[in-house]
Amino acid sequence: MSEIERESMEYDVVIVGAGPAGLSAAIRLKQLDADLNVVVLEKGSEVGAHILSGAVLDPVGLDALIPDWKDKGAPLNVPVRDDNFYMLGEAGGIRIPNWPMPPLMNNHGNYIVSMGNICRWMAEQAEELGVEIFPGMACSEIVYGDNGEVRGVVAGVFGLEADGSYGEGTEPGMELLGKYVFLSEGVRGSLSQEVIGKYNLGEGHEPQKYGLGMKEIWEIDPEKHREGSVTHTMGWPLGKNAGGGSFIYHLENNQVYVGFVVHLNYKNPHLFPYMEFQRFKHHPMVAELLEGGKRVAYGARAITEGGYQSMCKMVAPGVALLGCSVGMVNVPRIKGNHNAMLSGKAAAEAAHAAIKAGRASDELNDYETEVREGPIGADLKKVRNVKPIWSQSGLMASLTLGGLDMWTNTLGFSFFGTKSHGKTDAEATEKAARWNPIDYPKPDGKLSFDRLTNVAFSFTNHEESQPAHLKLRDSTVPVAVNLPEYAGPSQRYCPAGVYEFVKDGDEDKFVINFQNCVHCKTCDIKDPSQNIHWTVPQGGDGPNYPNM
């Protein structure tokens, strides 16, 4: 795009993504030096628009960043009051007692929160300190310097022609340049993937692993609501078909967050993660809770699950990867926001020291050292073997051997060392001929819903005249390879109904309904041919999750 003329703006630090990692970095930079010029670019229509509410937050990151967050009105209003774990069968469940679980699994002192509202509040704190925040500004390109270093990003490109070319009405965007660029795009960000590939940052590390998390917000009968209650389940309906489980969090205002996670290393291409979620809600324990209530929002996103051994190198000349761009989720705790905040704080401190010393566009090695050797590394190292044990030996082994490993790690040692993940999630997918199709019950429209109905509750929107942001590396692969060999898994693994195979006479045709996309990135991860490339659409497009 060298022929495109763009205006440019210079900053000390350019931050891509207004999630907990990016906003923490921005806040910490201005705390350290009010004169630093810091900009945050957010592709959502507003801060929090792409963050579906509902999480249990360990406040350790917020404590480190803004110790007086309570006095400043942070929306942490619902402390966890009780913790429940169940192993489900189709008709019932067995509660797993809390006492044998390692201390790190205890939710005492944590809060049930809307992360969308947390990020909106953090954005207010950042702006009060002088941070510039630009929502609706998708970052579509990296700007490289003469020596191959990252110098900035291109943001705000609008009005591309349907084929992706620049036309008379195209706004070419701007170059936002900085001494350092922080990529806090979340899971599988397109710019982060480019940087990881260009600088070979994954070398020497295990492949990243992922789960697909789907979530609905329900308003339920007040008599059934138990504010502060947290429930996690394993087992049915997934059984041996896939790893994963559910969470049910009771927030305030009679709201319940109902979520379901499917590990994306499943083998059977006939598996339909979205329908596993819908079937789960018909379990007697869940159905009794939801009956008489109403679903008010739906969304989905990929979750990093590789943990300690899958964290790639985090720095390259001029750039640092933050939060889920690296993969900092503690899988057994189902928590990563606290580590995202700590990573933002650490990156900011490293950049501040570098700028103060007169440096620019080099590698912030102090940031990587702090992540691996500080609180984030300590948090993730204790649980590093839970995911690979589960993947390789199943749920029961994960509960017993993984639990034992977490206990011994609290004492500073492990019987297992550090286990390998092995294959990528795409490589784990096996040929359809080896597996039987799975029969899923039809949604009833009361507890369970078809995908397109639910996608309407994500309030997603994409300008139909823009080019599709979901790119095929080879347009022949879906019909020539994925359909005959893998039974066309994209029509099932996508939780938004983006992909379908339709008949055009006697021939099969692959259709991409990109308008439905909720930006979960599952297609980029799970496609067995690795033929789908997720790129950013125009700024402001995508989900618009409610401010709840």
Secondary structure, 3 states (H helix, E strand, C coil): CCCCCCEEEEEEEEEECCCHHHHHHHHHHHHHCCCCCEEEEECCCCCCCCCCCCEEECCHHHHHHCCCCCCCCCCCCEECCEEEEEEECCCCEEEECCCCCCHHHCCCCCEEECHHHHHHHHHHHHHHCCCEEEECCCEEEEEECCCCCEEEEEECCECCCCCCCCCCCCECCEEEEEEEEEECCCCCCHHHHHHHHHCCCCCCCCCCCEEEEEEEEEECCHHHCCCCEEEEEEECCCCCCCCEEEEEEECCCCEEEEEEEEECCCCCCCCCHHHHHHHHCCCHHHHHHHCCCEEEEEEEEEEECCHHHHCCCCEECCEEECHHHCCCCECCCCECHHHHHHHHHHHHHHHHHHHHCCCCCCCCHHHHHHHHHCHHHHHHHCCCCHHHHHHHHCHHHHHHHHHHHHHHHHCCCCCCCCCCCCCCHHHHCCCHHHCCCCCCCCCCCCCCCCHHHHHHHHCCECCCCCCCCEEECCCCHHHHHHHHHHCCCHHHHCCCCCEEEEEECCEEEEEECHHHCCCCCHHHHHCCCCCEEECCCCCCCECCCCCC
